[in-house]
Amino acid sequence: MTLTTEDLARAWRPIESAPKDGTDVLVWCVHPNAKYCDTLADASDWQCSVVARWIEHNGGGWTWHGMLGTFTHWMPLPAAPKIGDEA
């Protein structure tokens, strides 16, 4: 399988390389309870992707809506759909 430029642009990257300029990105969030799961199926309930952005308020940090946890990876968001595109 050959990866396209688009595939590479969507690959998960280490969180340390995420932009800190206010850009919305997709991040992988792992809840602290994930470490207590015995199986991968159980752990999947304790991790998910969320949209987040870095803000400079109070010394800087991530802001997001969703699960509590630690961010491990990030990727750019896909382009928004064009108005009038069929689903």
C-alpha positions in Angstrom: 0.0 0.0 0.0 1.4 3.4 -1.0 0.6 6.4 1.3 -0.5 9.5 -0.4 0.5 13.0 0.7 -3.0 13.3 2.2 -2.6 10.1 4.2 0.7 11.4 5.6 -0.8 14.7 6.5 -3.4 12.8 8.6 -0.9 10.5 10.4 -0.8 10.7 14.2 2.2 12.7 15.4 3.8 13.0 18.9 1.9 15.6 21.0 5.2 17.5 21.6 5.2 18.5 17.9 1.6 19.9 18.0 1.2 23.6 17.0 0.8 26.0 19.9 -0.6 28.9 17.9 -4.3 28.5 18.5 -4.9 26.1 15.6 -7.6 23.5 16.2 -6.2 20.0 15.9 -7.3 16.5 16.6 -5.6 15.0 19.6 -5.6 11.5 21.1 -6.7 11.6 24.8 -6.1 8.7 27.2 -8.1 8.8 30.5 -6.1 7.8 33.7 -8.5 4.8 34.1 -7.1 3.2 30.9 -4.2 1.8 32.9 -6.6 -0.4 34.9 -8.0 -2.2 31.8 -7.1 -5.8 31.1 -8.0 -5.9 27.5 -7.7 -3.6 24.5 -11.5 -3.6 24.2 -11.9 -2.3 27.7 -9.2 0.3 27.2 -11.0 1.7 24.1 -13.7 3.0 26.5 -11.1 5.1 28.1 -9.4 6.8 25.1 -10.7 8.8 22.2 -9.9 11.7 19.8 -11.0 15.2 20.7 -10.6 18.6 19.0 -8.3 20.9 21.0 -6.3 24.1 20.7 -3.4 25.6 22.7 -4.2 28.9 24.4 -1.9 31.2 26.2 -4.3 32.0 29.1 -2.7 31.5 32.6 0.7 30.5 31.3 -0.6 28.4 28.4 -2.2 25.0 28.0 -4.6 22.9 26.0 -8.4 23.6 25.9 -10.9 21.1 24.6 -14.4 19.6 25.2 -14.5 15.9 26.0 -12.8 13.3 28.0 -10.4 14.0 30.8 -6.9 12.7 30.2 -3.5 13.0 28.8 -2.9 13.9 25.2 -0.4 11.5 23.5 -0.7 12.3 19.8 -2.2 14.9 17.4 -3.0 15.3 13.7 -4.3 18.2 11.6 -8.1 18.4 11.2 -9.5 17.4 7.8 -10.7 20.1 5.5 -14.3 21.2 6.2 -16.9 19.9 3.6 -17.8 22.3 0.9 -21.4 23.6 1.1 -23.6 21.6 -1.3 -21.4 18.4 -1.3 -23.5 15.3 -1.0 -22.8 13.1 2.0 
